[in-house]
Amino acid sequence: MNAITNFEAETPLVEIEIGGELQLGVDARSLHKTLGSKQDFSTWIKRRISQCQFRENFDFILLHQKVEQVSGTKHLVEYIVTADMAKHLGLMEKTPQGHQIREYFIQQEKVARSVAHSIQVEVGKAMQYFEQFNASLSNAARFLSVGGKQTKPKLLSDLEKLLKKAQPRLPFDGEDEE
């Protein structure tokens, strides 16, 4: 979907470490801008964190920065949110961009369900084939263990008789000629 491609381009993913685990993260200011929220960023992010009970160092990390400006030093707090938190925020936002994100995930869920169903069908076919193959092998083994003990000696005896009939007899010294 084109909107998601634009979303990904406008909110690039970064690697962050949260809870000792390397995850994908997104700058919350970029996300806020991309989602088209009319609320100022600081109010928006604090309200969403409170509403959804997101947790620092689990769903997001804070980065404190000093920014030198003409009017003096300004302290800026940056939020880097996990990709999962970014999805959650996108799904909540009541903007056209939030609607596009919801539509995208609905479509992806349909695709995932279709793939899962196809895989289940293939697994069912493979299990059925395996059961048929296993039954055939069991039947062959039964025949060889039971019938083979009776059939093999008779077949060998018959083969030996046929070979004796088929071989020409040549007289050798010391043998009586017929």
Rosetta constraint file for C-alpha pairs under 8 A:
AtomPair CA 1 CA 5 HARMONIC 6.53 0.50
AtomPair CA 1 CA 104 HARMONIC 6.89 0.50
AtomPair CA 2 CA 6 HARMONIC 6.24 0.50
AtomPair CA 3 CA 7 HARMONIC 6.03 0.50
AtomPair CA 3 CA 97 HARMONIC 7.51 0.50
AtomPair CA 3 CA 100 HARMONIC 6.59 0.50
AtomPair CA 3 CA 101 HARMONIC 7.76 0.50
AtomPair CA 4 CA 8 HARMONIC 6.05 0.50
AtomPair CA 4 CA 100 HARMONIC 7.55 0.50
AtomPair CA 4 CA 101 HARMONIC 6.76 0.50
AtomPair CA 4 CA 104 HARMONIC 7.30 0.50
AtomPair CA 5 CA 9 HARMONIC 6.23 0.50
AtomPair CA 6 CA 10 HARMONIC 6.10 0.50
AtomPair CA 7 CA 11 HARMONIC 6.02 0.50
AtomPair CA 7 CA 34 HARMONIC 6.49 0.50
AtomPair CA 8 CA 12 HARMONIC 5.83 0.50
AtomPair CA 8 CA 13 HARMONIC 7.68 0.50
AtomPair CA 10 CA 30 HARMONIC 6.91 0.50
AtomPair CA 10 CA 31 HARMONIC 7.87 0.50
AtomPair CA 10 CA 34 HARMONIC 6.57 0.50
AtomPair CA 11 CA 26 HARMONIC 6.38 0.50
AtomPair CA 11 CA 27 HARMONIC 6.98 0.50
AtomPair CA 11 CA 30 HARMONIC 5.47 0.50
AtomPair CA 11 CA 31 HARMONIC 5.79 0.50
AtomPair CA 11 CA 34 HARMONIC 7.15 0.50
AtomPair CA 12 CA 26 HARMONIC 6.42 0.50
AtomPair CA 12 CA 27 HARMONIC 7.80 0.50
AtomPair CA 13 CA 24 HARMONIC 6.02 0.50
AtomPair CA 13 CA 25 HARMONIC 5.44 0.50
AtomPair CA 13 CA 26 HARMONIC 5.09 0.50
AtomPair CA 13 CA 27 HARMONIC 7.85 0.50
AtomPair CA 13 CA 83 HARMONIC 7.79 0.50
AtomPair CA 14 CA 24 HARMONIC 5.59 0.50
AtomPair CA 14 CA 25 HARMONIC 5.08 0.50
AtomPair CA 14 CA 26 HARMONIC 6.14 0.50
AtomPair CA 15 CA 22 HARMONIC 6.54 0.50
AtomPair CA 15 CA 23 HARMONIC 5.60 0.50
AtomPair CA 15 CA 24 HARMONIC 4.71 0.50
AtomPair CA 15 CA 25 HARMONIC 5.82 0.50
AtomPair CA 16 CA 22 HARMONIC 5.67 0.50
AtomPair CA 16 CA 23 HARMONIC 5.36 0.50
AtomPair CA 16 CA 24 HARMONIC 6.06 0.50
AtomPair CA 16 CA 25 HARMONIC 5.96 0.50
AtomPair CA 17 CA 21 HARMONIC 5.33 0.50
AtomPair CA 17 CA 22 HARMONIC 4.43 0.50
AtomPair CA 17 CA 23 HARMONIC 6.02 0.50
AtomPair CA 18 CA 22 HARMONIC 6.51 0.50
AtomPair CA 18 CA 23 HARMONIC 7.05 0.50
AtomPair CA 18 CA 57 HARMONIC 5.61 0.50
AtomPair CA 18 CA 58 HARMONIC 6.00 0.50
AtomPair CA 18 CA 59 HARMONIC 7.96 0.50
AtomPair CA 18 CA 60 HARMONIC 7.77 0.50
AtomPair CA 18 CA 61 HARMONIC 7.54 0.50
AtomPair CA 19 CA 57 HARMONIC 6.45 0.50
AtomPair CA 19 CA 58 HARMONIC 6.41 0.50
AtomPair CA 23 CA 82 HARMONIC 6.85 0.50
AtomPair CA 23 CA 83 HARMONIC 7.77 0.50
AtomPair CA 24 CA 82 HARMONIC 5.88 0.50
AtomPair CA 24 CA 83 HARMONIC 5.54 0.50
AtomPair CA 25 CA 80 HARMONIC 6.02 0.50
AtomPair CA 25 CA 81 HARMONIC 5.27 0.50
AtomPair CA 25 CA 82 HARMONIC 4.20 0.50
AtomPair CA 25 CA 83 HARMONIC 5.06 0.50
AtomPair CA 26 CA 30 HARMONIC 7.66 0.50
AtomPair CA 26 CA 31 HARMONIC 7.08 0.50
AtomPair CA 26 CA 80 HARMONIC 5.47 0.50
AtomPair CA 26 CA 81 HARMONIC 5.32 0.50
AtomPair CA 26 CA 82 HARMONIC 6.28 0.50
AtomPair CA 26 CA 83 HARMONIC 6.34 0.50
AtomPair CA 26 CA 86 HARMONIC 6.94 0.50
AtomPair CA 27 CA 31 HARMONIC 6.40 0.50
AtomPair CA 27 CA 78 HARMONIC 7.51 0.50
AtomPair CA 27 CA 79 HARMONIC 6.17 0.50
AtomPair CA 27 CA 80 HARMONIC 4.67 0.50
AtomPair CA 27 CA 81 HARMONIC 6.42 0.50
AtomPair CA 28 CA 32 HARMONIC 5.98 0.50
AtomPair CA 28 CA 45 HARMONIC 7.75 0.50
AtomPair CA 28 CA 78 HARMONIC 7.44 0.50
AtomPair CA 28 CA 79 HARMONIC 5.39 0.50
AtomPair CA 28 CA 80 HARMONIC 5.69 0.50
AtomPair CA 28 CA 81 HARMONIC 6.13 0.50
AtomPair CA 28 CA 86 HARMONIC 7.79 0.50
AtomPair CA 29 CA 33 HARMONIC 6.22 0.50
AtomPair CA 29 CA 41 HARMONIC 6.69 0.50
AtomPair CA 29 CA 78 HARMONIC 7.61 0.50
AtomPair CA 29 CA 79 HARMONIC 7.42 0.50
AtomPair CA 30 CA 34 HARMONIC 6.07 0.50
AtomPair CA 31 CA 35 HARMONIC 6.03 0.50
AtomPair CA 31 CA 86 HARMONIC 7.31 0.50
AtomPair CA 32 CA 36 HARMONIC 6.50 0.50
AtomPair CA 32 CA 37 HARMONIC 6.15 0.50
AtomPair CA 32 CA 41 HARMONIC 6.69 0.50
AtomPair CA 33 CA 37 HARMONIC 6.65 0.50
AtomPair CA 34 CA 97 HARMONIC 7.46 0.50
AtomPair CA 35 CA 90 HARMONIC 6.77 0.50
AtomPair CA 35 CA 93 HARMONIC 7.04 0.50
AtomPair CA 35 CA 95 HARMONIC 6.85 0.50
AtomPair CA 35 CA 97 HARMONIC 5.36 0.50
AtomPair CA 35 CA 98 HARMONIC 6.18 0.50
AtomPair CA 36 CA 95 HARMONIC 6.52 0.50
AtomPair CA 36 CA 96 HARMONIC 7.95 0.50
AtomPair CA 36 CA 97 HARMONIC 6.83 0.50
AtomPair CA 37 CA 93 HARMONIC 7.60 0.50
AtomPair CA 37 CA 95 HARMONIC 7.03 0.50
AtomPair CA 39 CA 43 HARMONIC 6.96 0.50
AtomPair CA 39 CA 44 HARMONIC 5.94 0.50
AtomPair CA 40 CA 44 HARMONIC 6.10 0.50
AtomPair CA 41 CA 45 HARMONIC 6.03 0.50
AtomPair CA 42 CA 46 HARMONIC 6.22 0.50
AtomPair CA 43 CA 47 HARMONIC 5.99 0.50
AtomPair CA 44 CA 48 HARMONIC 6.15 0.50
AtomPair CA 45 CA 49 HARMONIC 6.07 0.50
AtomPair CA 46 CA 50 HARMONIC 6.21 0.50
AtomPair CA 47 CA 51 HARMONIC 6.01 0.50
AtomPair CA 48 CA 52 HARMONIC 5.95 0.50
AtomPair CA 48 CA 53 HARMONIC 7.95 0.50
AtomPair CA 48 CA 54 HARMONIC 7.96 0.50
AtomPair CA 48 CA 89 HARMONIC 7.60 0.50
AtomPair CA 49 CA 53 HARMONIC 5.55 0.50
AtomPair CA 49 CA 54 HARMONIC 4.95 0.50
AtomPair CA 49 CA 55 HARMONIC 7.49 0.50
AtomPair CA 50 CA 54 HARMONIC 6.85 0.50
AtomPair CA 54 CA 58 HARMONIC 7.76 0.50
AtomPair CA 54 CA 59 HARMONIC 5.80 0.50
AtomPair CA 54 CA 60 HARMONIC 7.65 0.50
AtomPair CA 54 CA 85 HARMONIC 7.91 0.50
AtomPair CA 55 CA 59 HARMONIC 5.34 0.50
AtomPair CA 55 CA 60 HARMONIC 6.72 0.50
AtomPair CA 56 CA 60 HARMONIC 5.11 0.50
AtomPair CA 56 CA 61 HARMONIC 5.61 0.50
AtomPair CA 56 CA 62 HARMONIC 7.53 0.50
AtomPair CA 57 CA 61 HARMONIC 5.19 0.50
AtomPair CA 59 CA 81 HARMONIC 6.02 0.50
AtomPair CA 59 CA 82 HARMONIC 5.60 0.50
AtomPair CA 59 CA 84 HARMONIC 7.80 0.50
AtomPair CA 59 CA 85 HARMONIC 6.09 0.50
AtomPair CA 60 CA 79 HARMONIC 6.60 0.50
AtomPair CA 60 CA 80 HARMONIC 5.52 0.50
AtomPair CA 60 CA 81 HARMONIC 4.16 0.50
AtomPair CA 60 CA 82 HARMONIC 5.83 0.50
AtomPair CA 60 CA 85 HARMONIC 7.69 0.50
AtomPair CA 61 CA 79 HARMONIC 5.88 0.50
AtomPair CA 61 CA 80 HARMONIC 5.39 0.50
AtomPair CA 61 CA 81 HARMONIC 6.53 0.50
AtomPair CA 62 CA 77 HARMONIC 6.55 0.50
AtomPair CA 62 CA 78 HARMONIC 5.72 0.50
AtomPair CA 62 CA 79 HARMONIC 4.88 0.50
AtomPair CA 62 CA 80 HARMONIC 6.48 0.50
AtomPair CA 63 CA 77 HARMONIC 5.71 0.50
AtomPair CA 63 CA 78 HARMONIC 4.95 0.50
AtomPair CA 63 CA 79 HARMONIC 6.35 0.50
AtomPair CA 63 CA 80 HARMONIC 7.64 0.50
AtomPair CA 64 CA 75 HARMONIC 6.97 0.50
AtomPair CA 64 CA 76 HARMONIC 5.90 0.50
AtomPair CA 64 CA 77 HARMONIC 4.71 0.50
AtomPair CA 64 CA 78 HARMONIC 6.33 0.50
AtomPair CA 65 CA 75 HARMONIC 5.75 0.50
AtomPair CA 65 CA 76 HARMONIC 5.09 0.50
AtomPair CA 65 CA 77 HARMONIC 6.25 0.50
AtomPair CA 65 CA 78 HARMONIC 7.50 0.50
AtomPair CA 66 CA 73 HARMONIC 6.45 0.50
AtomPair CA 66 CA 74 HARMONIC 5.75 0.50
AtomPair CA 66 CA 75 HARMONIC 4.69 0.50
AtomPair CA 66 CA 76 HARMONIC 6.14 0.50
AtomPair CA 67 CA 73 HARMONIC 5.65 0.50
AtomPair CA 67 CA 74 HARMONIC 5.09 0.50
AtomPair CA 67 CA 75 HARMONIC 6.19 0.50
AtomPair CA 67 CA 76 HARMONIC 6.88 0.50
AtomPair CA 68 CA 72 HARMONIC 6.05 0.50
AtomPair CA 68 CA 73 HARMONIC 4.54 0.50
AtomPair CA 68 CA 74 HARMONIC 6.28 0.50
AtomPair CA 69 CA 73 HARMONIC 5.78 0.50
AtomPair CA 69 CA 74 HARMONIC 6.97 0.50
AtomPair CA 81 CA 85 HARMONIC 5.98 0.50
AtomPair CA 81 CA 86 HARMONIC 6.29 0.50
AtomPair CA 82 CA 86 HARMONIC 6.22 0.50
AtomPair CA 83 CA 87 HARMONIC 6.20 0.50
AtomPair CA 84 CA 88 HARMONIC 6.25 0.50
AtomPair CA 85 CA 89 HARMONIC 6.12 0.50
AtomPair CA 86 CA 90 HARMONIC 6.06 0.50
AtomPair CA 87 CA 91 HARMONIC 6.11 0.50
AtomPair CA 88 CA 92 HARMONIC 6.33 0.50
AtomPair CA 89 CA 93 HARMONIC 6.29 0.50
AtomPair CA 90 CA 97 HARMONIC 7.82 0.50
AtomPair CA 90 CA 98 HARMONIC 5.18 0.50
AtomPair CA 90 CA 101 HARMONIC 6.34 0.50
AtomPair CA 90 CA 102 HARMONIC 7.68 0.50
AtomPair CA 91 CA 98 HARMONIC 5.65 0.50
AtomPair CA 91 CA 99 HARMONIC 7.37 0.50
AtomPair CA 91 CA 101 HARMONIC 6.25 0.50
AtomPair CA 91 CA 102 HARMONIC 5.46 0.50
AtomPair CA 92 CA 98 HARMONIC 6.82 0.50
AtomPair CA 93 CA 97 HARMONIC 7.85 0.50
AtomPair CA 93 CA 98 HARMONIC 4.88 0.50
AtomPair CA 93 CA 99 HARMONIC 7.63 0.50
AtomPair CA 94 CA 98 HARMONIC 5.77 0.50
AtomPair CA 94 CA 99 HARMONIC 6.83 0.50
AtomPair CA 95 CA 99 HARMONIC 6.23 0.50
AtomPair CA 96 CA 100 HARMONIC 6.25 0.50
AtomPair CA 97 CA 101 HARMONIC 6.28 0.50
AtomPair CA 98 CA 102 HARMONIC 6.27 0.50
AtomPair CA 99 CA 103 HARMONIC 6.22 0.50
AtomPair CA 100 CA 104 HARMONIC 6.10 0.50
AtomPair CA 101 CA 105 HARMONIC 6.32 0.50
AtomPair CA 102 CA 106 HARMONIC 6.16 0.50
AtomPair CA 103 CA 107 HARMONIC 6.21 0.50
AtomPair CA 104 CA 108 HARMONIC 6.20 0.50
AtomPair CA 105 CA 109 HARMONIC 6.03 0.50
AtomPair CA 106 CA 110 HARMONIC 6.39 0.50
AtomPair CA 107 CA 111 HARMONIC 6.32 0.50
AtomPair CA 108 CA 112 HARMONIC 6.09 0.50
AtomPair CA 109 CA 113 HARMONIC 6.09 0.50
AtomPair CA 110 CA 114 HARMONIC 6.14 0.50
AtomPair CA 111 CA 115 HARMONIC 6.14 0.50
AtomPair CA 112 CA 116 HARMONIC 6.02 0.50
AtomPair CA 113 CA 117 HARMONIC 6.09 0.50
AtomPair CA 114 CA 118 HARMONIC 6.19 0.50
AtomPair CA 115 CA 119 HARMONIC 6.12 0.50
AtomPair CA 116 CA 120 HARMONIC 6.18 0.50
AtomPair CA 117 CA 121 HARMONIC 6.26 0.50
AtomPair CA 118 CA 122 HARMONIC 6.24 0.50
AtomPair CA 119 CA 123 HARMONIC 6.06 0.50
AtomPair CA 120 CA 124 HARMONIC 6.11 0.50
AtomPair CA 121 CA 125 HARMONIC 6.27 0.50
AtomPair CA 122 CA 126 HARMONIC 6.10 0.50
AtomPair CA 123 CA 127 HARMONIC 6.07 0.50
AtomPair CA 124 CA 128 HARMONIC 6.18 0.50
AtomPair CA 125 CA 129 HARMONIC 6.15 0.50
AtomPair CA 126 CA 130 HARMONIC 6.06 0.50
AtomPair CA 127 CA 131 HARMONIC 6.11 0.50
AtomPair CA 128 CA 132 HARMONIC 6.28 0.50
AtomPair CA 129 CA 133 HARMONIC 6.07 0.50
AtomPair CA 130 CA 134 HARMONIC 5.92 0.50
AtomPair CA 131 CA 135 HARMONIC 6.08 0.50
AtomPair CA 132 CA 136 HARMONIC 6.20 0.50
AtomPair CA 133 CA 137 HARMONIC 6.23 0.50
AtomPair CA 134 CA 138 HARMONIC 6.10 0.50
AtomPair CA 135 CA 139 HARMONIC 6.15 0.50
AtomPair CA 136 CA 140 HARMONIC 6.17 0.50
AtomPair CA 137 CA 141 HARMONIC 6.04 0.50
AtomPair CA 138 CA 142 HARMONIC 6.11 0.50
AtomPair CA 139 CA 143 HARMONIC 6.18 0.50
AtomPair CA 140 CA 144 HARMONIC 6.14 0.50
AtomPair CA 141 CA 145 HARMONIC 6.00 0.50
AtomPair CA 142 CA 146 HARMONIC 5.97 0.50
AtomPair CA 142 CA 147 HARMONIC 7.58 0.50
AtomPair CA 143 CA 147 HARMONIC 4.88 0.50
AtomPair CA 143 CA 148 HARMONIC 6.21 0.50
AtomPair CA 144 CA 148 HARMONIC 4.23 0.50
AtomPair CA 144 CA 149 HARMONIC 7.14 0.50
AtomPair CA 145 CA 149 HARMONIC 6.31 0.50
AtomPair CA 146 CA 150 HARMONIC 7.02 0.50
AtomPair CA 147 CA 151 HARMONIC 5.67 0.50
AtomPair CA 148 CA 152 HARMONIC 5.36 0.50
AtomPair CA 149 CA 153 HARMONIC 7.07 0.50
AtomPair CA 150 CA 154 HARMONIC 6.88 0.50
AtomPair CA 151 CA 155 HARMONIC 6.02 0.50
AtomPair CA 152 CA 156 HARMONIC 6.08 0.50
AtomPair CA 153 CA 157 HARMONIC 6.09 0.50
AtomPair CA 154 CA 158 HARMONIC 6.11 0.50
AtomPair CA 155 CA 159 HARMONIC 6.00 0.50
AtomPair CA 156 CA 160 HARMONIC 6.08 0.50
AtomPair CA 157 CA 161 HARMONIC 6.32 0.50
AtomPair CA 158 CA 162 HARMONIC 6.25 0.50
AtomPair CA 159 CA 163 HARMONIC 6.13 0.50
AtomPair CA 160 CA 164 HARMONIC 6.23 0.50
AtomPair CA 161 CA 165 HARMONIC 6.29 0.50
AtomPair CA 162 CA 166 HARMONIC 6.07 0.50
AtomPair CA 163 CA 167 HARMONIC 6.04 0.50
AtomPair CA 171 CA 175 HARMONIC 6.32 0.50
AtomPair CA 171 CA 176 HARMONIC 7.36 0.50
AtomPair CA 171 CA 177 HARMONIC 6.15 0.50
